[in-house]
């Protein structure tokens, strides 16, 4: 790469990072007003009158539309999947995804060779995760599992118990299309959550010893997994008392009562204080002698003294699940993980209504959900088939919705778009590196720093245009100078197929740029193609013109075929790198 082109690449990447961090973006050649996060409008289209459209608004008419939809609903659309979705109703695609067989991770992990101590070698669960989400056929299920894992957060940052983490991942995967009440129960009994939130081995209180039941899980299941801190209307807005103040959902007394519920749980099939073989991949069991026999009072519910432990937990989970906050609290966060970082109250209410009803009927007539409150198929269909997902922003309209794509999704979208071969993440040092370095991705699934996830759902970034507009953009919480440069370097090395590997003789995570190489004689066509494939056609005319200008400086040698091929590949890799680091790629809308 020439010195002049290197400077131009650096300049455009720096500008892109600045625009993204400040809430900017662009698309379709139009400018986006300052202080907004790019996104779709509030209406829908499809021909005919509003009451009798010629076709559902969710009809995917072009490959560009397909790429845009799959970027929201999956870990990124492959070229084959984009072509397959084009011309179909997205509702039909969702229905087919709901019927696909389930891809789990625990069987694959347990089938791996063990070391001399009988343990799975370190880093294998991270290897399987990357290979799994990029290569799995049940993409919508895997993406939903990822979204749920950022609400019901368990982290294995120390890589200390890989089977336990794999089993927890599979809880998310198995329940991705199930019912939220069932998911809460599996999470409650999981050894991973019991270990993470310190209630595995939680014993009843003993006043003579000053021992009180551990309150950790009781607090987090309310604050983070179900109802939140303040009472909500169905649209996610706070309820107010007669004095105009927000109303707290629970008190410390509620936590004390609920903490008694989660006593007596420990490893299955063994002793209370001793982990048996494979106890970490089984639900925990109740040990009645360690369960509090006292009355439990919380959230307006009283569980009588002497109620058996498992019955107590059932009653507690029913009470929590039936709280009116659950629908808007969970719905808002799921919307944020799929389509909009700052969802409107109307959007939240539409999805929460589907959660409450347990059913959702698409415009084309497809019905999702079994009618039980908390049905996640109905909830997910309502999120992805909302008219705002398919609407185009009006001319000159202020754009205030859209989703900032977190680092994991930026990487997987690239990997799937270019059908990377050699899915063996263990050979890719960068994919397994959890340190904050100048060439790190900046995010690893199931390795958040705390139970509060990588970013808070209500985060408003200070000192940004988005912050001035009071827009929640959770993903900005992990955006700073260091992580931005780290992501830039990380993606550049993968785009150029030069990331650090354990064994350079093995080709892993190698992109297929054959379609792109066929366009090198027409830089504008190449950039238009990458715009459609990677950003869903949302790049501004100015962004594309800059990239065309830069890649046009690549000199293609013609003295021999090897040099020609190398230069053409350099042009494609440069173009891909610039798009991957553009503001329009950072935001899906």
N, C-alpha and C positions, 0 to 999 in steps of 0.2 A: 504494500500500500504506500503510495507516495506521501511525502510530508504534507503537501497541500491538502490532499484528500483526508489524511489523518486529522488535520486541524478542523476540516469541515465536519467530519464525522463527530469529533468530540464536541464541537459547537452545537450541532443539532441535538445530540444526546443530552447535553447539559440543559438546553432549552426545553427539551421534552420532559426531563425530570422536574424542572422548575414548574412547568405548567401543570404537571400532574399533581405535585405536592400542593399547589395553590388552588386546585379544584378546577383547572381548565380542561379543555378538550375540544374536539371539533369533529365535523363529519359532513360528508356530502358537499363539500365546497363552501358551506356556510360557516360564519363565525359563531362562536358560543359566547354569550355575554359573560363578563367577569363575575366571579363570586358564585359560580354554579358548578354542579357536577353533571356531566353530560348524561342524557337519558332520553327516553321516549316521552311522547306527549300523553294526554289524558284520554284521547278518544280512540276510535278505531275506524277501519275502512273495509271495504269489501264489495262495493257496488250496490246498486239498488237503494231503496229507502232504508232508514235506520231500523225500522221494525221488521223488514223482510229483506235481509241482505241476499245478494245473489250467491254468495258463498261465505263460509265462516271466516271471521276475521283472523282466525288461527291458521288459515290455509297458507302453506309455504310455497310461494310461486317461483322463487329464483334460488339459485345456489348461494347467492349472497345472503338472502334471508335465512337459508338453512344454516349457513355458517354462524350467523349471528345468534340464532336460536340455540344451536348446539353448544355454543360457547357459554350460554347461561345454564343449560340443562344437564351438561355432561362435563367431563374433564377435557373437552375439546372435540370437535368433529374431525374425523379423518376424511380424506377426499371421497372415499367410497361411501361413507355415511352421509356426507353432504349431498352427494348425487342421489342417494336412495331416498332422502327426506324430501328433496325438491319435488313439488307437485302434489304433496300429500298434506292432509290436515294434521297439524301438530297434535291434535287430540288422538288421532289414530296411532301416531308414533308413541305417545305416552301409554296408551292402552297396550300396545305390543311390548313396551318395556316392562310394564307391570306383570306380564306373563312370561318373561324370560326366567330361565333357571338361575339360581343364586350362586355366586362365586364367593367362597369363604377362604379365609386365610389360615386358620388353625390347622386344618389337615395338611396343607402345604408345608407349614413350619415344622410340624411334628414328623414329617416324612424326611426331613433333611438329616444328613449324617451328623453324629454327635462327636464331641471331642473326647479325650481320654477320661474325663470326669463324668461323661454322660450328658453334658450340657450342649445346647445349641450354640454354636459359635456366635460371638458378639456381632451385632449389626445386621444379622440375617432378617430380623423382622422389618427393619427399614428397607432393606433390599426388596423383600417381598411386597412391601407396601407400594413402592414406586412401580415395580413391574406389574403389580396387580391392577392399580387404578388406570395405568396407561393401556394395558393389554386386555382388561376384562371386557366381556361382551355386554354385561348388564350395567351399562354406563349410568343410567338414571339412578339405579339402586346405589351404586357406589358413590355417586355425587351426593345423594341424600344422606348416606351414612356419614360422609365427610361433614355435611352441614350439621347433622345431629351431634357429631362428636365435638362441635364447637359450642354447643349449648350444654350438653351433659359431659362436661370436660373431665377427662382422665388423662394424666400425663405420665409418661415413663421416661423422663428426661435423662435418668441415669442408665437406661438400657439394662436394668437389673433383672427383669423377669419377662423375657420375651414371650413365652407361652401365655402368661397372664394378659399381656397386652394384646396378643393375637385373639384371645378369647373375647376380650372387651370389644375389639374391632368388630368381631363377628356378631356381637350383640347389636351393634349399630346396623350392620348389614342385614341381619335376619329381620329386624324390626323396622327397617326403613319404610316398608309399605304396609306396616301393621297398624296398631293402635297405640297412642301415646301412653295410655294407662298401662298397657302390657310392657312397654319399654321402660317406664318408671320402675316397674316391679323387677324386671331383669337387672336393671342397673343397681337397684337397692341390694339385691342378693349377690351381685358380682364380687368376687374376691378382689378384683382390681380397684373398684370404687371403695370397697371396705378398707383396703390398704392405703389408698390415696387420701381418703378423708378420715382415716384413723378410727373407724368404728368397727373394724374387724377385731374381735376380742373385747368389744365394749361391754363392761360388766355393770350390773345394777349398782346403785349407790349403797354405800356403807357409812352411815353417820359416825359410827364408832371410829372409823379410820379416816374420816373426812373425805371419802371418795364420792365423787359425783359422776353420773353418766357423761360420757363424751358428747359434746353438743355440736361437733363439727358438721356432721352430715345433716342433722336436723336443721341447722341454719342454712346450709347451701342448697338443700333440696327445695327450700322455700325461696330463698333469694335468687338463685341462679337457674334452677331446673324447672320451675313451675309457675310461681305467682309474682315474683319480684317484690320490691319494697313498698310500693304504693298501689292503692286500688285504681283499677283502670276501667274506662268505658270500653265497649266492644271495638272502637276504632283506635285503641291504644292511648288515647288521651287520658290524663289524670282525672279521677273523680275528686270533687271538692266538697268540703263540709259547708255548713251554713255561714262560716266566716271566710270562705274562699280559700281555705287551706287544703293541701293534699292530705289524704288519709292513709296512714300506715296500715299495711296488711297484717302485721303480726307484732307481738311484743316479746320481750325477753321471757315472760311467763309462758308464752306459747312454745318458745324454744326449749325451755326446761321440761315442759310436758312432753314435747315430741322427742326429746333426747331419751326419755325413758322407753319410748317405743323401740328404738334401734339398739337395744341391749340384748345380749345373748347370741349374737351372730358370730360365727367363726368358720374355720375350714370344714368342708364336708368330708365325711367318712373317716374322721380321725379324732384327735383330742382337741379340746378347746384351745390350748396353747401350743399345739404342735401341728405343723403342716404335714399332711400325708402326701404320698406320691400322687401327682396329678390333682392335688387339691386346688391348685391355682387355675384350673380350667374346668371347674365345676361351680355351680351356685353354692354359696355359703348355706349352712344349715343352722337351725335354731337349737341352742342348748338351754332348755327350760330353767335349769338351776342357776343360770347367770342372767336370766331375763328379769327385769323389774316387775314385781307383782303389784306395785302401787297403781293407784288411779292415774290416768293420763288425761290431761285437759289441754286442748289446743284448738285454735281456729273455730271456737264454738262447739267443739265435739268433746264428749266425755267418754273415755273407755274405762269401764268399771275395773276396779282392783281384781286381780286374779284372772283376768282374761289371758288365755294362752298366747304365746309370743307371735306365732304366725297369724293368728286371727287379729291380733293387735296391729300388725303391720298391714294386713289387708284393709282394715278399717282406716288406718292413717292414710294410706295411699289413695283410697277412695275419697276421703275427705279433701285431700290436697288436689286430686285430679278434678273434682267437681267444683272447685273454687272458680268463680266467674272470670278471674284474671287469666287462667291458663290459656284460653283461646287467643286473646290478643297478645299476651306475653310471648307465647311460642310462635304464633303466626308472624309477628313482626320480625323476629330474629331469623326465621326461615326465609322470609322474603329478602332480608339483607344478604343471606348467604347465596341466593340464586340470582336475583334480578335488580334490586334497588338498595343502595346503601342508606337512602333517606326516604323510605316509603311514605306515601301520603296516608292520612287517616282513612280516606275512603277505600284505598287499596287494602289496608290492614283490616278494615271492617268486612270487606268482601271475603277475604281469606278466613278471618276468624268466624264468620258466619258458616262457612263450609266446615270448619273444624267443629263447631257446635252441632251442626246438623248431621255430620258424618257422611254427607253426600254433596256432590257437585255435579251439575249437568252442563256439559259444554254446549256451545252455540250450535254445533252440528248434531246434537242429540245424545252423545255418549254420556253415560252416567257412571260416575266414579264414587266408590265408597260403599260400605255395607249398612249405613244408617246409624252406626254407633258413634256417639260423641268421641272425638279424638282420632277419627280415622285419618291416617296420614296419606292414603291415596287421594282422598277427596281434598285434603289440604294442599297437597303438592300440585294436583291438577288445577286447583283454583289459583295457585301462584303462577304457574307457567302458562295458563290459558287466559289470564286476565287481559282485557283489551289493551291496557297500557303497555303490555309487553310487545305488542305488534304495531303500535301506532308510530307514525312519523311525527317529529316535532314540527309545529306550525312555523311558517316563515316569520322570523323576528320574535318568536315567542321565547320567553325566558325558560331555559331548561333547568329543572331542579331535581330531576330524578336520573337514576342510572347506578351502576355498581362499579366500584373500583375493584379491579381484579387482583386478588392477593397473590403473592409470589408463587405459591404452589400451582395455582390455576394458570398463571402465565407460562410456567414451564411445561405443564402437561399439555396445554393447548398447542404449544410449538411441537412437542413430541408426537402428538397424534396427527397434527396437520401434515407433518412430513413423514408419517409412517416409519418412525425410527425402528431400525432393526437391531437385533442383539440385546433383547431386554434382560440384562444382567446388571442391575444397579450395584451389585457388590464390587464390580470392576470399576465403578465410577466414584472416585474419592469425593468429589464435590457433592454428590447426592447424599452421602452419608455424614457429611461434616456438619456438626451442630454448633460449631463455634461462630462467633460474630467476627468475620474476617473481611478483608477487602475484596474477596471474590466469592462470597457465600450467597446463597439464595435468600437467606433471611427468614425462613419458615420451614419447619418440619412437622408433619402431621403427628398428632399424639405426643407432642413435645412442647406444649405451651409452658411458659414459665410459672403459671399458677392456675388455679381453678377458674380464674376470671378470663381465661382464654388468651389469645394473642392480643386481642383488642376488645374493648367494651362496646356493647351494642349502642350505647348512647353517647359515644365519643364525638365531641365537636372539636376539631383541630384549631388550637389558638394560632393567631398570626397568619391565617390563610383566608382567601376569599370565601371559601366554603364556610369557615368559622364565622366570618362577618355576616354571612347569610343565615347563620344558626342551623346549618345542615349537619346531620349526623353522617360521618364518614368513618366507620370503625377502622377500616384498613389503614387510614392515615396514621393510626397510633404506632405503627411499626415503620413509618416512613421518616427517615432523617438522612442527613448527608452520608453517613456511613453505610446504612442499608441500601440507599439508592445506588451508590457506587458499587457496592458488593453485588447487587442484582445485575447491574449493567455488565460488570466483568464476567459474572457467572453465565449470563445468557449469551454474551458475545463468544465465549469459549465454546459453548455447546453448539452455537450456530455455525461456527467455523470448524467444528469437529476436532477440537484440540484440548478438550478438558482433561484434567489429570486422571490417569488410569493406573490401576495396580499392574496390569499387564498390557502393554501397548501392542502386543502381538494378537490380542483378541479384540475384534471390532465390536464395540457395544455402543448403544444409543447413537447409531449412525443415521443421520437424516437422509431421506431420499429426495433429492432436488432435481430429479429428471424432468419433471414438468416445467420447472422454473428455468432450467438450462436451455430448454427449447425456445425461450423467449428472450435470450440475451441480445439478440440483434435489434430488439425493440424495447429499450429501457422503460418507456412509458407503459407499454403493455405488461411488462414484468411487474412494475410497481402497482398498476391497476389490479393485476391478478393477486398479488400479495395483500393488497388492501381488502379485496373481497374475501380471501381465504382466512386472514388473520384478524381483521377488525370488523368484518361484516359490512364492508363498504363505507365505514364511518370516517375515514381519513379526510382531512380538509384538502382543498386544492393546493394550498400553500405547502402543507406537509409533503404531499406527493411531488410537487415541483422541486422542493429541496432535495428529496431523495433521488429523483431522476437526474438532477444536476450533478450530484455527488457520484453516482455510479457511472455516469457518462464519462467521467474522467479516467475510468479504468481502461488502460491500453491493452487491447487484445493482440498478442503477438501471433504472427502467422508463419513464423519460420519453421515450426514443426508442430505436429499434432499435440504433443505433450504440453508444450508451452501454451498453445491455444486453449486446451482443456483446463489447464491450471488457472489461466486468466479469466476464463468464463466462469469457473467455479468461484473465483474471488469476487467477481461482480455479483453473483447470486448471493453469496454469503454476506457480502456487505449490505445488499438490499434487505435481506432477511433481518440482519442485526439492527438496522435502522428502524424497521417497522416494529420489531419486538420491543424497542426502547422508546417508541413514540407515545405521546399522550393518548392517541386514539386506541392503541393496543392496551393501555393501562386501564381503560374504562370500557365496559360493555353496556351498550344502550341501543 
